[in-house]
């Protein structure tokens, strides 16, 4: 009984641990959820469709691209392909996080992959790196608030979109780069961090200028990952596990 | 069902294929080669960097100020402190330099 109570308490605090870490993500993504809803309705989506897109795709950048192309009456298959291209980076997240959550029951894993976004991956990886277990309850505490707020705020944006004030003065267009920079900096103690960041930065900028968006993300990411693969393993710290 | 609904549905299927696909590929192998593991360890920095770097191309004084403050705060503070400091500098600077 006592042991049960203790383990239940642990589970509860794991959940709230995750919720606490989700708060910056909720704050940073709120303007984009509202903006997405507003733009969606502006481009011909109904409020329900905007809500559904957020609930089912749950990937901000790809939703923005999809809605933009929809407004320009681009062929549906091309819209879907573009959504796929923008989200392609998740293949790498999935391969990375799979090592941490492969021991979960299958349904929990399915839920885990469903809510696998940029911050979800980065924060879970950081926890694994610190030598702490990535449990389902903690992971859900981190992801659930972000999901719920994202979907609700998309709906709010769709209903009240016309009332959004000057987004430039509020800095909304540049909040995500600041947030992502913060996430990148959080990994600076990893082996090879500086060369990987440099390779990805240079490759993504060149690809952005030549191939164009959204492929600069996948190309830049592959450059950084390949560098880590090519360099001799003793540079990358693999093998000297704690 | 409307065309819009089908776009959303197939877009969702495509998205979730990317979210589970990497794991499905990797899990087919019994052991992970050290070089592959090194590559996987590089994923967070490699991907997240590409979401920031191209923004530097059109960054003005307000944006640079925000990014520099974010880096400085990262030396001491956590993610929330970094983000709030960077955002505060950005919004403040934009009132003056647009």
HADDOCK unambig.tbl for C-alpha pairs under 7 A between the chains (distance, minus, plus):
assign (segid A and resid 24 and name CA) (segid B and resid 80 and name CA) 5.60 0.50 0.50
assign (segid A and resid 53 and name CA) (segid B and resid 8 and name CA) 5.64 0.50 0.50
assign (segid A and resid 56 and name CA) (segid B and resid 12 and name CA) 5.66 0.50 0.50
assign (segid A and resid 57 and name CA) (segid B and resid 11 and name CA) 6.80 0.50 0.50
assign (segid A and resid 57 and name CA) (segid B and resid 12 and name CA) 4.48 0.50 0.50
assign (segid A and resid 57 and name CA) (segid B and resid 15 and name CA) 6.44 0.50 0.50
assign (segid A and resid 76 and name CA) (segid B and resid 7 and name CA) 6.24 0.50 0.50
assign (segid A and resid 80 and name CA) (segid B and resid 7 and name CA) 6.47 0.50 0.50
assign (segid A and resid 80 and name CA) (segid B and resid 10 and name CA) 6.64 0.50 0.50
assign (segid A and resid 80 and name CA) (segid B and resid 11 and name CA) 4.96 0.50 0.50
assign (segid A and resid 83 and name CA) (segid B and resid 11 and name CA) 6.16 0.50 0.50
assign (segid A and resid 84 and name CA) (segid B and resid 14 and name CA) 5.56 0.50 0.50
assign (segid A and resid 84 and name CA) (segid B and resid 15 and name CA) 5.78 0.50 0.50
assign (segid A and resid 87 and name CA) (segid B and resid 15 and name CA) 6.03 0.50 0.50
assign (segid A and resid 87 and name CA) (segid B and resid 18 and name CA) 6.76 0.50 0.50
assign (segid A and resid 88 and name CA) (segid B and resid 18 and name CA) 5.78 0.50 0.50
assign (segid A and resid 89 and name CA) (segid B and resid 47 and name CA) 6.94 0.50 0.50
assign (segid A and resid 90 and name CA) (segid B and resid 18 and name CA) 5.33 0.50 0.50
assign (segid A and resid 90 and name CA) (segid B and resid 19 and name CA) 5.10 0.50 0.50
assign (segid A and resid 91 and name CA) (segid B and resid 18 and name CA) 4.75 0.50 0.50
assign (segid A and resid 91 and name CA) (segid B and resid 19 and name CA) 5.75 0.50 0.50
assign (segid A and resid 91 and name CA) (segid B and resid 21 and name CA) 5.71 0.50 0.50
assign (segid A and resid 91 and name CA) (segid B and resid 22 and name CA) 4.38 0.50 0.50
assign (segid A and resid 92 and name CA) (segid B and resid 22 and name CA) 5.86 0.50 0.50
assign (segid A and resid 92 and name CA) (segid B and resid 43 and name CA) 6.50 0.50 0.50
assign (segid A and resid 93 and name CA) (segid B and resid 43 and name CA) 6.96 0.50 0.50
assign (segid A and resid 94 and name CA) (segid B and resid 19 and name CA) 5.44 0.50 0.50
assign (segid A and resid 94 and name CA) (segid B and resid 20 and name CA) 5.64 0.50 0.50
assign (segid A and resid 94 and name CA) (segid B and resid 21 and name CA) 6.66 0.50 0.50
assign (segid A and resid 94 and name CA) (segid B and resid 22 and name CA) 4.76 0.50 0.50
assign (segid A and resid 94 and name CA) (segid B and resid 23 and name CA) 5.03 0.50 0.50
assign (segid A and resid 95 and name CA) (segid B and resid 22 and name CA) 4.13 0.50 0.50
assign (segid A and resid 95 and name CA) (segid B and resid 23 and name CA) 4.23 0.50 0.50
assign (segid A and resid 95 and name CA) (segid B and resid 26 and name CA) 6.02 0.50 0.50
assign (segid A and resid 96 and name CA) (segid B and resid 40 and name CA) 5.32 0.50 0.50
assign (segid A and resid 98 and name CA) (segid B and resid 23 and name CA) 5.18 0.50 0.50
assign (segid A and resid 113 and name CA) (segid B and resid 19 and name CA) 5.60 0.50 0.50
assign (segid A and resid 113 and name CA) (segid B and resid 20 and name CA) 5.82 0.50 0.50
assign (segid A and resid 114 and name CA) (segid B and resid 16 and name CA) 6.43 0.50 0.50
assign (segid A and resid 114 and name CA) (segid B and resid 19 and name CA) 6.84 0.50 0.50
assign (segid A and resid 116 and name CA) (segid B and resid 19 and name CA) 6.46 0.50 0.50
assign (segid A and resid 122 and name CA) (segid B and resid 44 and name CA) 6.07 0.50 0.50
assign (segid A and resid 169 and name CA) (segid B and resid 91 and name CA) 6.47 0.50 0.50
assign (segid A and resid 169 and name CA) (segid B and resid 94 and name CA) 6.01 0.50 0.50
assign (segid A and resid 169 and name CA) (segid B and resid 95 and name CA) 6.51 0.50 0.50
assign (segid A and resid 170 and name CA) (segid B and resid 91 and name CA) 5.69 0.50 0.50
assign (segid A and resid 171 and name CA) (segid B and resid 90 and name CA) 6.36 0.50 0.50
assign (segid A and resid 171 and name CA) (segid B and resid 91 and name CA) 5.39 0.50 0.50
assign (segid A and resid 175 and name CA) (segid B and resid 87 and name CA) 6.33 0.50 0.50
assign (segid A and resid 177 and name CA) (segid B and resid 51 and name CA) 6.69 0.50 0.50
assign (segid A and resid 177 and name CA) (segid B and resid 52 and name CA) 5.05 0.50 0.50
assign (segid A and resid 178 and name CA) (segid B and resid 67 and name CA) 6.26 0.50 0.50
assign (segid A and resid 178 and name CA) (segid B and resid 83 and name CA) 6.33 0.50 0.50
assign (segid A and resid 178 and name CA) (segid B and resid 86 and name CA) 6.36 0.50 0.50
assign (segid A and resid 179 and name CA) (segid B and resid 83 and name CA) 5.51 0.50 0.50
assign (segid A and resid 180 and name CA) (segid B and resid 48 and name CA) 6.13 0.50 0.50
assign (segid A and resid 180 and name CA) (segid B and resid 51 and name CA) 6.96 0.50 0.50
assign (segid A and resid 180 and name CA) (segid B and resid 52 and name CA) 6.56 0.50 0.50
assign (segid A and resid 181 and name CA) (segid B and resid 52 and name CA) 6.35 0.50 0.50
assign (segid A and resid 182 and name CA) (segid B and resid 70 and name CA) 6.78 0.50 0.50
assign (segid A and resid 182 and name CA) (segid B and resid 79 and name CA) 5.93 0.50 0.50
assign (segid A and resid 182 and name CA) (segid B and resid 82 and name CA) 6.18 0.50 0.50
assign (segid A and resid 182 and name CA) (segid B and resid 83 and name CA) 6.58 0.50 0.50
assign (segid A and resid 184 and name CA) (segid B and resid 45 and name CA) 5.36 0.50 0.50
assign (segid A and resid 184 and name CA) (segid B and resid 48 and name CA) 6.04 0.50 0.50
assign (segid A and resid 184 and name CA) (segid B and resid 49 and name CA) 6.41 0.50 0.50
assign (segid A and resid 185 and name CA) (segid B and resid 74 and name CA) 6.83 0.50 0.50
assign (segid A and resid 187 and name CA) (segid B and resid 45 and name CA) 6.67 0.50 0.50
assign (segid A and resid 193 and name CA) (segid B and resid 45 and name CA) 6.79 0.50 0.50
assign (segid A and resid 196 and name CA) (segid B and resid 42 and name CA) 6.80 0.50 0.50
assign (segid A and resid 196 and name CA) (segid B and resid 45 and name CA) 6.81 0.50 0.50
assign (segid A and resid 196 and name CA) (segid B and resid 46 and name CA) 5.98 0.50 0.50
assign (segid A and resid 197 and name CA) (segid B and resid 45 and name CA) 5.93 0.50 0.50
assign (segid A and resid 197 and name CA) (segid B and resid 46 and name CA) 5.82 0.50 0.50
assign (segid A and resid 197 and name CA) (segid B and resid 49 and name CA) 6.11 0.50 0.50
assign (segid A and resid 200 and name CA) (segid B and resid 46 and name CA) 5.43 0.50 0.50
assign (segid A and resid 200 and name CA) (segid B and resid 49 and name CA) 6.29 0.50 0.50
assign (segid A and resid 200 and name CA) (segid B and resid 50 and name CA) 6.13 0.50 0.50
assign (segid A and resid 201 and name CA) (segid B and resid 49 and name CA) 5.95 0.50 0.50
assign (segid A and resid 201 and name CA) (segid B and resid 50 and name CA) 5.85 0.50 0.50
assign (segid A and resid 201 and name CA) (segid B and resid 53 and name CA) 5.24 0.50 0.50
assign (segid A and resid 204 and name CA) (segid B and resid 50 and name CA) 5.50 0.50 0.50
assign (segid A and resid 204 and name CA) (segid B and resid 53 and name CA) 6.98 0.50 0.50
assign (segid A and resid 204 and name CA) (segid B and resid 54 and name CA) 6.74 0.50 0.50
assign (segid A and resid 205 and name CA) (segid B and resid 53 and name CA) 6.42 0.50 0.50
assign (segid A and resid 205 and name CA) (segid B and resid 54 and name CA) 5.10 0.50 0.50
assign (segid A and resid 208 and name CA) (segid B and resid 54 and name CA) 6.74 0.50 0.50
assign (segid A and resid 217 and name CA) (segid B and resid 47 and name CA) 6.78 0.50 0.50
assign (segid A and resid 217 and name CA) (segid B and resid 50 and name CA) 5.23 0.50 0.50
assign (segid A and resid 217 and name CA) (segid B and resid 51 and name CA) 6.71 0.50 0.50
assign (segid A and resid 220 and name CA) (segid B and resid 50 and name CA) 5.81 0.50 0.50
assign (segid A and resid 221 and name CA) (segid B and resid 46 and name CA) 4.69 0.50 0.50
assign (segid A and resid 221 and name CA) (segid B and resid 47 and name CA) 4.58 0.50 0.50
assign (segid A and resid 221 and name CA) (segid B and resid 50 and name CA) 6.50 0.50 0.50
assign (segid A and resid 224 and name CA) (segid B and resid 42 and name CA) 6.92 0.50 0.50
assign (segid A and resid 224 and name CA) (segid B and resid 46 and name CA) 4.93 0.50 0.50
assign (segid A and resid 225 and name CA) (segid B and resid 39 and name CA) 4.80 0.50 0.50
assign (segid A and resid 225 and name CA) (segid B and resid 42 and name CA) 5.51 0.50 0.50
assign (segid A and resid 225 and name CA) (segid B and resid 43 and name CA) 6.09 0.50 0.50
assign (segid A and resid 225 and name CA) (segid B and resid 46 and name CA) 6.30 0.50 0.50
assign (segid A and resid 226 and name CA) (segid B and resid 39 and name CA) 6.50 0.50 0.50
assign (segid A and resid 228 and name CA) (segid B and resid 38 and name CA) 5.74 0.50 0.50
assign (segid A and resid 228 and name CA) (segid B and resid 39 and name CA) 5.07 0.50 0.50
assign (segid A and resid 228 and name CA) (segid B and resid 42 and name CA) 6.38 0.50 0.50
assign (segid A and resid 229 and name CA) (segid B and resid 35 and name CA) 4.81 0.50 0.50
assign (segid A and resid 229 and name CA) (segid B and resid 36 and name CA) 6.11 0.50 0.50
assign (segid A and resid 229 and name CA) (segid B and resid 38 and name CA) 5.87 0.50 0.50
assign (segid A and resid 229 and name CA) (segid B and resid 39 and name CA) 4.92 0.50 0.50
assign (segid A and resid 233 and name CA) (segid B and resid 34 and name CA) 6.56 0.50 0.50
assign (segid A and resid 233 and name CA) (segid B and resid 35 and name CA) 6.09 0.50 0.50
assign (segid A and resid 236 and name CA) (segid B and resid 38 and name CA) 5.86 0.50 0.50
assign (segid A and resid 238 and name CA) (segid B and resid 34 and name CA) 6.17 0.50 0.50
assign (segid A and resid 238 and name CA) (segid B and resid 38 and name CA) 6.16 0.50 0.50
